[in-house]
Amino acid sequence: MTARTTDDAAGAAGAVTCDFCGTVETDQARALTWSLSVERGQRRTYCPACSREHLRAIESKLDSRWW
């Protein structure tokens, strides 16, 4: 799954989707609280809940497929 910042399945313009759980955020102000990482040249976004749950893996730069 990849991050989408254009129209998504929910039909919301400018929505951001969590690459781990699939949560969709349409409020751009709230989307600023999300985590962003680059893995193998690909941008990945994570919602606050997934960021908290996988903090140790993120900080140790463990590839997200191993979470």
PDB file of N, H, CA, C and O in Angstrom:
ATOM      1  N   MET A   1       0.844  -1.161   0.000  1.00  0.00           N
ATOM      2  CA  MET A   1       0.000   0.000   0.000  1.00  0.00           C
ATOM      3  C   MET A   1       0.897   1.235   0.000  1.00  0.00           C
ATOM      4  O   MET A   1       1.946   1.232   0.644  1.00  0.00           O
ATOM      5  N   THR A   2       0.502   2.286  -0.711  1.00  0.00           N
ATOM      6  H   THR A   2      -0.350   2.289  -1.234  1.00  0.00           H
ATOM      7  CA  THR A   2       1.286   3.511  -0.746  1.00  0.00           C
ATOM      8  C   THR A   2       0.447   4.683  -0.272  1.00  0.00           C
ATOM      9  O   THR A   2      -0.783   4.633  -0.286  1.00  0.00           O
ATOM     10  N   ALA A   3       1.126   5.732   0.145  1.00  0.00           N
ATOM     11  H   ALA A   3       2.125   5.773   0.156  1.00  0.00           H
ATOM     12  CA  ALA A   3       0.425   6.931   0.612  1.00  0.00           C
ATOM     13  C   ALA A   3      -0.242   7.617  -0.567  1.00  0.00           C
ATOM     14  O   ALA A   3       0.337   7.710  -1.649  1.00  0.00           O
ATOM     15  N   ARG A   4      -1.455   8.093  -0.357  1.00  0.00           N
ATOM     16  H   ARG A   4      -1.926   8.017   0.522  1.00  0.00           H
ATOM     17  CA  ARG A   4      -2.171   8.806  -1.397  1.00  0.00           C
ATOM     18  C   ARG A   4      -2.545  10.182  -0.867  1.00  0.00           C
ATOM     19  O   ARG A   4      -3.120  10.312   0.214  1.00  0.00           O
ATOM     20  N   THR A   5      -2.208  11.208  -1.645  1.00  0.00           N
ATOM     21  H   THR A   5      -1.741  11.102  -2.523  1.00  0.00           H
ATOM     22  CA  THR A   5      -2.584  12.560  -1.240  1.00  0.00           C
ATOM     23  C   THR A   5      -3.574  13.164  -2.226  1.00  0.00           C
ATOM     24  O   THR A   5      -3.883  14.352  -2.134  1.00  0.00           O
ATOM     25  N   THR A   6      -4.079  12.369  -3.168  1.00  0.00           N
ATOM     26  H   THR A   6      -3.829  11.403  -3.243  1.00  0.00           H
ATOM     27  CA  THR A   6      -5.106  12.823  -4.091  1.00  0.00           C
ATOM     28  C   THR A   6      -6.372  12.040  -3.800  1.00  0.00           C
ATOM     29  O   THR A   6      -6.460  11.386  -2.761  1.00  0.00           O
ATOM     30  N   ASP A   7      -7.349  12.087  -4.685  1.00  0.00           N
ATOM     31  H   ASP A   7      -7.277  12.618  -5.529  1.00  0.00           H
ATOM     32  CA  ASP A   7      -8.597  11.351  -4.453  1.00  0.00           C
ATOM     33  C   ASP A   7      -8.302   9.888  -4.174  1.00  0.00           C
ATOM     34  O   ASP A   7      -7.499   9.260  -4.864  1.00  0.00           O
ATOM     35  N   ASP A   8      -8.966   9.348  -3.144  1.00  0.00           N
ATOM     36  H   ASP A   8      -9.619   9.857  -2.583  1.00  0.00           H
ATOM     37  CA  ASP A   8      -8.766   7.951  -2.776  1.00  0.00           C
ATOM     38  C   ASP A   8     -10.090   7.210  -2.826  1.00  0.00           C
ATOM     39  O   ASP A   8     -11.084   7.738  -3.324  1.00  0.00           O
ATOM     40  N   ALA A   9     -10.105   5.995  -2.314  1.00  0.00           N
ATOM     41  H   ALA A   9      -9.297   5.565  -1.910  1.00  0.00           H
ATOM     42  CA  ALA A   9     -11.309   5.168  -2.347  1.00  0.00           C
ATOM     43  C   ALA A   9     -12.468   5.829  -1.610  1.00  0.00           C
ATOM     44  O   ALA A   9     -13.626   5.622  -1.972  1.00  0.00           O
ATOM     45  N   ALA A  10     -12.179   6.603  -0.605  1.00  0.00           N
ATOM     46  H   ALA A  10     -11.238   6.771  -0.311  1.00  0.00           H
ATOM     47  CA  ALA A  10     -13.231   7.286   0.149  1.00  0.00           C
ATOM     48  C   ALA A  10     -13.778   8.491  -0.614  1.00  0.00           C
ATOM     49  O   ALA A  10     -14.808   9.048  -0.236  1.00  0.00           O
ATOM     50  N   GLY A  11     -13.093   8.894  -1.683  1.00  0.00           N
ATOM     51  H   GLY A  11     -12.256   8.441  -1.990  1.00  0.00           H
ATOM     52  CA  GLY A  11     -13.561   9.990  -2.508  1.00  0.00           C
ATOM     53  C   GLY A  11     -13.265  11.364  -1.954  1.00  0.00           C
ATOM     54  O   GLY A  11     -13.854  12.344  -2.410  1.00  0.00           O
ATOM     55  N   ALA A  12     -12.379  11.469  -0.995  1.00  0.00           N
ATOM     56  H   ALA A  12     -11.900  10.672  -0.625  1.00  0.00           H
ATOM     57  CA  ALA A  12     -12.075  12.757  -0.379  1.00  0.00           C
ATOM     58  C   ALA A  12     -10.839  13.367  -1.028  1.00  0.00           C
ATOM     59  O   ALA A  12      -9.774  12.749  -1.047  1.00  0.00           O
ATOM     60  N   ALA A  13     -10.976  14.562  -1.552  1.00  0.00           N
ATOM     61  H   ALA A  13     -11.840  15.065  -1.536  1.00  0.00           H
ATOM     62  CA  ALA A  13      -9.845  15.243  -2.165  1.00  0.00           C
ATOM     63  C   ALA A  13      -8.833  15.619  -1.100  1.00  0.00           C
ATOM     64  O   ALA A  13      -9.208  16.136  -0.047  1.00  0.00           O
ATOM     65  N   GLY A  14      -7.551  15.367  -1.356  1.00  0.00           N
ATOM     66  H   GLY A  14      -7.247  14.947  -2.211  1.00  0.00           H
ATOM     67  CA  GLY A  14      -6.502  15.725  -0.431  1.00  0.00           C
ATOM     68  C   GLY A  14      -6.379  14.805   0.764  1.00  0.00           C
ATOM     69  O   GLY A  14      -5.703  15.154   1.731  1.00  0.00           O
ATOM     70  N   ALA A  15      -6.999  13.656   0.732  1.00  0.00           N
ATOM     71  H   ALA A  15      -7.549  13.373  -0.054  1.00  0.00           H
ATOM     72  CA  ALA A  15      -6.945  12.723   1.859  1.00  0.00           C
ATOM     73  C   ALA A  15      -5.580  12.050   1.931  1.00  0.00           C
ATOM     74  O   ALA A  15      -4.908  11.869   0.916  1.00  0.00           O
ATOM     75  N   VAL A  16      -5.184  11.685   3.141  1.00  0.00           N
ATOM     76  H   VAL A  16      -5.731  11.832   3.965  1.00  0.00           H
ATOM     77  CA  VAL A  16      -3.943  10.954   3.379  1.00  0.00           C
ATOM     78  C   VAL A  16      -4.330   9.605   3.965  1.00  0.00           C
ATOM     79  O   VAL A  16      -5.206   9.527   4.825  1.00  0.00           O
ATOM     80  N   THR A  17      -3.679   8.542   3.502  1.00  0.00           N
ATOM     81  H   THR A  17      -2.966   8.605   2.803  1.00  0.00           H
ATOM     82  CA  THR A  17      -3.999   7.189   3.953  1.00  0.00           C
ATOM     83  C   THR A  17      -2.807   6.576   4.664  1.00  0.00           C
ATOM     84  O   THR A  17      -1.677   6.678   4.187  1.00  0.00           O
ATOM     85  N   CYS A  18      -3.050   5.938   5.805  1.00  0.00           N
ATOM     86  H   CYS A  18      -3.968   5.854   6.193  1.00  0.00           H
ATOM     87  CA  CYS A  18      -1.992   5.257   6.554  1.00  0.00           C
ATOM     88  C   CYS A  18      -1.539   4.034   5.769  1.00  0.00           C
ATOM     89  O   CYS A  18      -2.359   3.215   5.353  1.00  0.00           O
ATOM     90  N   ASP A  19      -0.240   3.914   5.572  1.00  0.00           N
ATOM     91  H   ASP A  19       0.426   4.579   5.910  1.00  0.00           H
ATOM     92  CA  ASP A  19       0.302   2.789   4.819  1.00  0.00           C
ATOM     93  C   ASP A  19       0.305   1.496   5.616  1.00  0.00           C
ATOM     94  O   ASP A  19       0.577   0.435   5.054  1.00  0.00           O
ATOM     95  N   PHE A  20       0.010   1.555   6.904  1.00  0.00           N
ATOM     96  H   PHE A  20      -0.211   2.417   7.360  1.00  0.00           H
ATOM     97  CA  PHE A  20      -0.005   0.331   7.699  1.00  0.00           C
ATOM     98  C   PHE A  20      -1.426  -0.184   7.918  1.00  0.00           C
ATOM     99  O   PHE A  20      -1.715  -1.345   7.632  1.00  0.00           O
ATOM    100  N   CYS A  21      -2.311   0.673   8.422  1.00  0.00           N
ATOM    101  H   CYS A  21      -2.076   1.617   8.655  1.00  0.00           H
ATOM    102  CA  CYS A  21      -3.663   0.205   8.774  1.00  0.00           C
ATOM    103  C   CYS A  21      -4.740   0.635   7.786  1.00  0.00           C
ATOM    104  O   CYS A  21      -5.843   0.087   7.804  1.00  0.00           O
ATOM    105  N   GLY A  22      -4.442   1.608   6.920  1.00  0.00           N
ATOM    106  H   GLY A  22      -3.546   2.053   6.905  1.00  0.00           H
ATOM    107  CA  GLY A  22      -5.419   2.044   5.932  1.00  0.00           C
ATOM    108  C   GLY A  22      -6.346   3.157   6.380  1.00  0.00           C
ATOM    109  O   GLY A  22      -7.267   3.521   5.648  1.00  0.00           O
ATOM    110  N   THR A  23      -6.126   3.710   7.573  1.00  0.00           N
ATOM    111  H   THR A  23      -5.378   3.415   8.168  1.00  0.00           H
ATOM    112  CA  THR A  23      -6.941   4.820   8.059  1.00  0.00           C
ATOM    113  C   THR A  23      -6.818   5.999   7.102  1.00  0.00           C
ATOM    114  O   THR A  23      -5.725   6.303   6.624  1.00  0.00           O
ATOM    115  N   VAL A  24      -7.933   6.659   6.824  1.00  0.00           N
ATOM    116  H   VAL A  24      -8.821   6.412   7.213  1.00  0.00           H
ATOM    117  CA  VAL A  24      -7.951   7.808   5.918  1.00  0.00           C
ATOM    118  C   VAL A  24      -8.207   9.071   6.728  1.00  0.00           C
ATOM    119  O   VAL A  24      -9.122   9.113   7.550  1.00  0.00           O
ATOM    120  N   GLU A  25      -7.395  10.104   6.492  1.00  0.00           N
ATOM    121  H   GLU A  25      -6.652  10.070   5.824  1.00  0.00           H
ATOM    122  CA  GLU A  25      -7.570  11.410   7.149  1.00  0.00           C
ATOM    123  C   GLU A  25      -7.833  12.451   6.073  1.00  0.00           C
ATOM    124  O   GLU A  25      -7.009  12.641   5.178  1.00  0.00           O
ATOM    125  N   THR A  26      -8.974  13.126   6.154  1.00  0.00           N
ATOM    126  H   THR A  26      -9.643  12.972   6.881  1.00  0.00           H
ATOM    127  CA  THR A  26      -9.321  14.143   5.166  1.00  0.00           C
ATOM    128  C   THR A  26      -9.019  15.553   5.647  1.00  0.00           C
ATOM    129  O   THR A  26      -8.932  16.473   4.834  1.00  0.00           O
ATOM    130  N   ASP A  27      -8.856  15.740   6.951  1.00  0.00           N
ATOM    131  H   ASP A  27      -8.927  14.992   7.611  1.00  0.00           H
ATOM    132  CA  ASP A  27      -8.551  17.052   7.522  1.00  0.00           C
ATOM    133  C   ASP A  27      -7.045  17.298   7.410  1.00  0.00           C
ATOM    134  O   ASP A  27      -6.253  16.630   8.074  1.00  0.00           O
ATOM    135  N   GLN A  28      -6.658  18.250   6.577  1.00  0.00           N
ATOM    136  H   GLN A  28      -7.301  18.793   6.038  1.00  0.00           H
ATOM    137  CA  GLN A  28      -5.236  18.511   6.345  1.00  0.00           C
ATOM    138  C   GLN A  28      -4.508  18.963   7.605  1.00  0.00           C
ATOM    139  O   GLN A  28      -3.325  18.662   7.768  1.00  0.00           O
ATOM    140  N   ALA A  29      -5.186  19.678   8.498  1.00  0.00           N
ATOM    141  H   ALA A  29      -6.147  19.922   8.366  1.00  0.00           H
ATOM    142  CA  ALA A  29      -4.551  20.106   9.750  1.00  0.00           C
ATOM    143  C   ALA A  29      -4.222  18.899  10.622  1.00  0.00           C
ATOM    144  O   ALA A  29      -3.142  18.844  11.210  1.00  0.00           O
ATOM    145  N   ARG A  30      -5.120  17.946  10.715  1.00  0.00           N
ATOM    146  H   ARG A  30      -5.998  17.991  10.237  1.00  0.00           H
ATOM    147  CA  ARG A  30      -4.867  16.733  11.506  1.00  0.00           C
ATOM    148  C   ARG A  30      -3.837  15.836  10.826  1.00  0.00           C
ATOM    149  O   ARG A  30      -3.096  15.125  11.505  1.00  0.00           O
ATOM    150  N   ALA A  31      -3.781  15.861   9.507  1.00  0.00           N
ATOM    151  H   ALA A  31      -4.383  16.439   8.956  1.00  0.00           H
ATOM    152  CA  ALA A  31      -2.807  15.046   8.775  1.00  0.00           C
ATOM    153  C   ALA A  31      -1.372  15.488   9.073  1.00  0.00           C
ATOM    154  O   ALA A  31      -0.435  14.716   8.870  1.00  0.00           O
ATOM    155  N   LEU A  32      -1.195  16.715   9.551  1.00  0.00           N
ATOM    156  H   LEU A  32      -1.957  17.341   9.716  1.00  0.00           H
ATOM    157  CA  LEU A  32       0.142  17.196   9.907  1.00  0.00           C
ATOM    158  C   LEU A  32       0.726  16.446  11.096  1.00  0.00           C
ATOM    159  O   LEU A  32       1.939  16.476  11.305  1.00  0.00           O
ATOM    160  N   THR A  33      -0.112  15.776  11.877  1.00  0.00           N
ATOM    161  H   THR A  33      -1.097  15.752  11.707  1.00  0.00           H
ATOM    162  CA  THR A  33       0.372  15.019  13.039  1.00  0.00           C
ATOM    163  C   THR A  33       0.843  13.620  12.659  1.00  0.00           C
ATOM    164  O   THR A  33       1.362  12.894  13.507  1.00  0.00           O
ATOM    165  N   TRP A  34       0.673  13.238  11.419  1.00  0.00           N
ATOM    166  H   TRP A  34       0.251  13.828  10.730  1.00  0.00           H
ATOM    167  CA  TRP A  34       1.062  11.908  10.960  1.00  0.00           C
ATOM    168  C   TRP A  34       2.570  11.833  10.743  1.00  0.00           C
ATOM    169  O   TRP A  34       3.222  12.854  10.523  1.00  0.00           O
ATOM    170  N   SER A  35       3.121  10.620  10.805  1.00  0.00           N
ATOM    171  H   SER A  35       2.591   9.791  10.984  1.00  0.00           H
ATOM    172  CA  SER A  35       4.552  10.397  10.576  1.00  0.00           C
ATOM    173  C   SER A  35       4.796  10.126   9.099  1.00  0.00           C
ATOM    174  O   SER A  35       3.968   9.523   8.417  1.00  0.00           O
ATOM    175  N   LEU A  36       5.932  10.577   8.625  1.00  0.00           N
ATOM    176  H   LEU A  36       6.605  11.067   9.180  1.00  0.00           H
ATOM    177  CA  LEU A  36       6.330  10.364   7.240  1.00  0.00           C
ATOM    178  C   LEU A  36       7.711   9.743   7.234  1.00  0.00           C
ATOM    179  O   LEU A  36       8.601  10.198   7.952  1.00  0.00           O
ATOM    180  N   SER A  37       7.896   8.713   6.434  1.00  0.00           N
ATOM    181  H   SER A  37       7.172   8.344   5.851  1.00  0.00           H
ATOM    182  CA  SER A  37       9.218   8.117   6.289  1.00  0.00           C
ATOM    183  C   SER A  37       9.442   7.797   4.816  1.00  0.00           C
ATOM    184  O   SER A  37       8.500   7.742   4.026  1.00  0.00           O
ATOM    185  N   VAL A  38      10.700   7.587   4.466  1.00  0.00           N
ATOM    186  H   VAL A  38      11.465   7.632   5.108  1.00  0.00           H
ATOM    187  CA  VAL A  38      11.050   7.191   3.109  1.00  0.00           C
ATOM    188  C   VAL A  38      11.747   5.844   3.209  1.00  0.00           C
ATOM    189  O   VAL A  38      12.791   5.723   3.849  1.00  0.00           O
ATOM    190  N   GLU A  39      11.169   4.837   2.576  1.00  0.00           N
ATOM    191  H   GLU A  39      10.321   4.935   2.056  1.00  0.00           H
ATOM    192  CA  GLU A  39      11.727   3.493   2.575  1.00  0.00           C
ATOM    193  C   GLU A  39      11.961   3.071   1.136  1.00  0.00           C
ATOM    194  O   GLU A  39      11.032   3.016   0.331  1.00  0.00           O
ATOM    195  N   ARG A  40      13.213   2.775   0.826  1.00  0.00           N
ATOM    196  H   ARG A  40      13.968   2.821   1.480  1.00  0.00           H
ATOM    197  CA  ARG A  40      13.579   2.360  -0.533  1.00  0.00           C
ATOM    198  C   ARG A  40      13.104   3.366  -1.574  1.00  0.00           C
ATOM    199  O   ARG A  40      12.645   2.988  -2.652  1.00  0.00           O
ATOM    200  N   GLY A  41      13.216   4.644  -1.246  1.00  0.00           N
ATOM    201  H   GLY A  41      13.589   4.952  -0.370  1.00  0.00           H
ATOM    202  CA  GLY A  41      12.841   5.707  -2.161  1.00  0.00           C
ATOM    203  C   GLY A  41      11.347   5.975  -2.264  1.00  0.00           C
ATOM    204  O   GLY A  41      10.926   6.780  -3.095  1.00  0.00           O
ATOM    205  N   GLN A  42      10.542   5.321  -1.444  1.00  0.00           N
ATOM    206  H   GLN A  42      10.884   4.666  -0.770  1.00  0.00           H
ATOM    207  CA  GLN A  42       9.094   5.492  -1.486  1.00  0.00           C
ATOM    208  C   GLN A  42       8.610   6.163  -0.206  1.00  0.00           C
ATOM    209  O   GLN A  42       8.964   5.744   0.896  1.00  0.00           O
ATOM    210  N   ARG A  43       7.791   7.216  -0.362  1.00  0.00           N
ATOM    211  H   ARG A  43       7.504   7.557  -1.257  1.00  0.00           H
ATOM    212  CA  ARG A  43       7.228   7.903   0.809  1.00  0.00           C
ATOM    213  C   ARG A  43       6.171   7.035   1.450  1.00  0.00           C
ATOM    214  O   ARG A  43       5.329   6.459   0.761  1.00  0.00           O
ATOM    215  N   ARG A  44       6.210   6.938   2.781  1.00  0.00           N
ATOM    216  H   ARG A  44       6.894   7.406   3.341  1.00  0.00           H
ATOM    217  CA  ARG A  44       5.242   6.161   3.545  1.00  0.00           C
ATOM    218  C   ARG A  44       4.690   7.060   4.647  1.00  0.00           C
ATOM    219  O   ARG A  44       5.452   7.763   5.311  1.00  0.00           O
ATOM    220  N   THR A  45       3.379   7.045   4.845  1.00  0.00           N
ATOM    221  H   THR A  45       2.760   6.474   4.305  1.00  0.00           H
ATOM    222  CA  THR A  45       2.759   7.829   5.909  1.00  0.00           C
ATOM    223  C   THR A  45       2.091   6.888   6.903  1.00  0.00           C
ATOM    224  O   THR A  45       1.547   5.848   6.532  1.00  0.00           O
ATOM    225  N   TYR A  46       2.145   7.280   8.183  1.00  0.00           N
ATOM    226  H   TYR A  46       2.587   8.125   8.485  1.00  0.00           H
ATOM    227  CA  TYR A  46       1.573   6.463   9.247  1.00  0.00           C
ATOM    228  C   TYR A  46       0.738   7.341  10.168  1.00  0.00           C
ATOM    229  O   TYR A  46       1.157   8.433  10.553  1.00  0.00           O
ATOM    230  N   CYS A  47      -0.440   6.857  10.514  1.00  0.00           N
ATOM    231  H   CYS A  47      -0.781   5.970  10.201  1.00  0.00           H
ATOM    232  CA  CYS A  47      -1.327   7.589  11.417  1.00  0.00           C
ATOM    233  C   CYS A  47      -0.712   7.620  12.821  1.00  0.00           C
ATOM    234  O   CYS A  47       0.187   6.831  13.114  1.00  0.00           O
ATOM    235  N   PRO A  48      -1.180   8.510  13.682  1.00  0.00           N
ATOM    236  CA  PRO A  48      -0.627   8.596  15.039  1.00  0.00           C
ATOM    237  C   PRO A  48      -0.711   7.281  15.816  1.00  0.00           C
ATOM    238  O   PRO A  48       0.213   6.955  16.563  1.00  0.00           O
ATOM    239  N   ALA A  49      -1.792   6.522  15.659  1.00  0.00           N
ATOM    240  H   ALA A  49      -2.542   6.786  15.052  1.00  0.00           H
ATOM    241  CA  ALA A  49      -1.933   5.252  16.388  1.00  0.00           C
ATOM    242  C   ALA A  49      -0.866   4.249  15.955  1.00  0.00           C
ATOM    243  O   ALA A  49      -0.247   3.606  16.803  1.00  0.00           O
ATOM    244  N   CYS A  50      -0.643   4.108  14.657  1.00  0.00           N
ATOM    245  H   CYS A  50      -1.146   4.630  13.968  1.00  0.00           H
ATOM    246  CA  CYS A  50       0.381   3.176  14.162  1.00  0.00           C
ATOM    247  C   CYS A  50       1.778   3.674  14.523  1.00  0.00           C
ATOM    248  O   CYS A  50       2.663   2.876  14.830  1.00  0.00           O
ATOM    249  N   SER A  51       1.975   4.986  14.487  1.00  0.00           N
ATOM    250  H   SER A  51       1.256   5.635  14.238  1.00  0.00           H
ATOM    251  CA  SER A  51       3.276   5.547  14.861  1.00  0.00           C
ATOM    252  C   SER A  51       3.613   5.223  16.310  1.00  0.00           C
ATOM    253  O   SER A  51       4.741   4.839  16.618  1.00  0.00           O
ATOM    254  N   ARG A  52       2.629   5.377  17.207  1.00  0.00           N
ATOM    255  H   ARG A  52       1.712   5.689  16.957  1.00  0.00           H
ATOM    256  CA  ARG A  52       2.854   5.048  18.620  1.00  0.00           C
ATOM    257  C   ARG A  52       3.104   3.559  18.811  1.00  0.00           C
ATOM    258  O   ARG A  52       4.001   3.165  19.556  1.00  0.00           O
ATOM    259  N   GLU A  53       2.310   2.737  18.138  1.00  0.00           N
ATOM    260  H   GLU A  53       1.581   3.058  17.534  1.00  0.00           H
ATOM    261  CA  GLU A  53       2.422   1.288  18.304  1.00  0.00           C
ATOM    262  C   GLU A  53       3.768   0.750  17.808  1.00  0.00           C
ATOM    263  O   GLU A  53       4.302  -0.204  18.375  1.00  0.00           O
ATOM    264  N   HIS A  54       4.312   1.354  16.762  1.00  0.00           N
ATOM    265  H   HIS A  54       3.879   2.129  16.302  1.00  0.00           H
ATOM    266  CA  HIS A  54       5.533   0.846  16.146  1.00  0.00           C
ATOM    267  C   HIS A  54       6.721   1.790  16.319  1.00  0.00           C
ATOM    268  O   HIS A  54       7.646   1.790  15.508  1.00  0.00           O
ATOM    269  N   LEU A  55       6.687   2.595  17.383  1.00  0.00           N
ATOM    270  H   LEU A  55       5.935   2.595  18.042  1.00  0.00           H
ATOM    271  CA  LEU A  55       7.725   3.593  17.619  1.00  0.00           C
ATOM    272  C   LEU A  55       9.131   3.002  17.637  1.00  0.00           C
ATOM    273  O   LEU A  55      10.037   3.555  17.013  1.00  0.00           O
ATOM    274  N   ARG A  56       9.326   1.899  18.333  1.00  0.00           N
ATOM    275  H   ARG A  56       8.590   1.450  18.840  1.00  0.00           H
ATOM    276  CA  ARG A  56      10.665   1.294  18.424  1.00  0.00           C
ATOM    277  C   ARG A  56      11.173   0.872  17.051  1.00  0.00           C
ATOM    278  O   ARG A  56      12.346   1.075  16.739  1.00  0.00           O
ATOM    279  N   ALA A  57      10.312   0.293  16.233  1.00  0.00           N
ATOM    280  H   ALA A  57       9.359   0.128  16.487  1.00  0.00           H
ATOM    281  CA  ALA A  57      10.711  -0.137  14.896  1.00  0.00           C
ATOM    282  C   ALA A  57      11.037   1.067  14.013  1.00  0.00           C
ATOM    283  O   ALA A  57      11.983   1.028  13.227  1.00  0.00           O
ATOM    284  N   ILE A  58      10.251   2.134  14.146  1.00  0.00           N
ATOM    285  H   ILE A  58       9.483   2.165  14.785  1.00  0.00           H
ATOM    286  CA  ILE A  58      10.498   3.342  13.361  1.00  0.00           C
ATOM    287  C   ILE A  58      11.834   3.963  13.755  1.00  0.00           C
ATOM    288  O   ILE A  58      12.645   4.293  12.890  1.00  0.00           O
ATOM    289  N   GLU A  59      12.065   4.122  15.051  1.00  0.00           N
ATOM    290  H   GLU A  59      11.406   3.854  15.754  1.00  0.00           H
ATOM    291  CA  GLU A  59      13.302   4.736  15.536  1.00  0.00           C
ATOM    292  C   GLU A  59      14.536   3.915  15.173  1.00  0.00           C
ATOM    293  O   GLU A  59      15.606   4.478  14.940  1.00  0.00           O
ATOM    294  N   SER A  60      14.401   2.598  15.124  1.00  0.00           N
ATOM    295  H   SER A  60      13.532   2.141  15.314  1.00  0.00           H
ATOM    296  CA  SER A  60      15.548   1.754  14.774  1.00  0.00           C
ATOM    297  C   SER A  60      15.679   1.574  13.266  1.00  0.00           C
ATOM    298  O   SER A  60      16.554   0.848  12.794  1.00  0.00           O
ATOM    299  N   LYS A  61      14.795   2.247  12.503  1.00  0.00           N
ATOM    300  H   LYS A  61      14.084   2.837  12.886  1.00  0.00           H
ATOM    301  CA  LYS A  61      14.800   2.226  11.043  1.00  0.00           C
ATOM    302  C   LYS A  61      14.602   0.822  10.478  1.00  0.00           C
ATOM    303  O   LYS A  61      15.147   0.475   9.430  1.00  0.00           O
ATOM    304  N   LEU A  62      13.815   0.025  11.192  1.00  0.00           N
ATOM    305  H   LEU A  62      13.372   0.307  12.043  1.00  0.00           H
ATOM    306  CA  LEU A  62      13.465  -1.304  10.725  1.00  0.00           C
ATOM    307  C   LEU A  62      12.459  -1.169   9.590  1.00  0.00           C
ATOM    308  O   LEU A  62      11.502  -0.402   9.700  1.00  0.00           O
ATOM    309  N   ASP A  63      12.662  -1.901   8.508  1.00  0.00           N
ATOM    310  H   ASP A  63      13.439  -2.525   8.419  1.00  0.00           H
ATOM    311  CA  ASP A  63      11.764  -1.857   7.361  1.00  0.00           C
ATOM    312  C   ASP A  63      10.345  -2.195   7.817  1.00  0.00           C
ATOM    313  O   ASP A  63      10.153  -3.144   8.577  1.00  0.00           O
ATOM    314  N   SER A  64       9.355  -1.434   7.365  1.00  0.00           N
ATOM    315  H   SER A  64       9.511  -0.663   6.748  1.00  0.00           H
ATOM    316  CA  SER A  64       7.978  -1.597   7.848  1.00  0.00           C
ATOM    317  C   SER A  64       7.388  -2.961   7.531  1.00  0.00           C
ATOM    318  O   SER A  64       6.432  -3.369   8.191  1.00  0.00           O
ATOM    319  N   ARG A  65       7.904  -3.667   6.572  1.00  0.00           N
ATOM    320  H   ARG A  65       8.680  -3.335   6.036  1.00  0.00           H
ATOM    321  CA  ARG A  65       7.354  -4.999   6.292  1.00  0.00           C
ATOM    322  C   ARG A  65       7.670  -5.984   7.411  1.00  0.00           C
ATOM    323  O   ARG A  65       7.073  -7.059   7.461  1.00  0.00           O
ATOM    324  N   TRP A  66       8.602  -5.643   8.320  1.00  0.00           N
ATOM    325  H   TRP A  66       9.088  -4.769   8.279  1.00  0.00           H
ATOM    326  CA  TRP A  66       8.953  -6.509   9.443  1.00  0.00           C
ATOM    327  C   TRP A  66       8.212  -6.143  10.719  1.00  0.00           C
ATOM    328  O   TRP A  66       8.395  -6.813  11.736  1.00  0.00           O
ATOM    329  N   TRP A  67       7.381  -5.104  10.704  1.00  0.00           N
ATOM    330  H   TRP A  67       7.232  -4.560   9.878  1.00  0.00           H
ATOM    331  CA  TRP A  67       6.656  -4.689  11.892  1.00  0.00           C
ATOM    332  C   TRP A  67       5.669  -5.732  12.203  1.00  0.00           C
ATOM    333  O   TRP A  67       4.926  -5.608  13.177  1.00  0.00           O
TER     334      TRP A  67
END
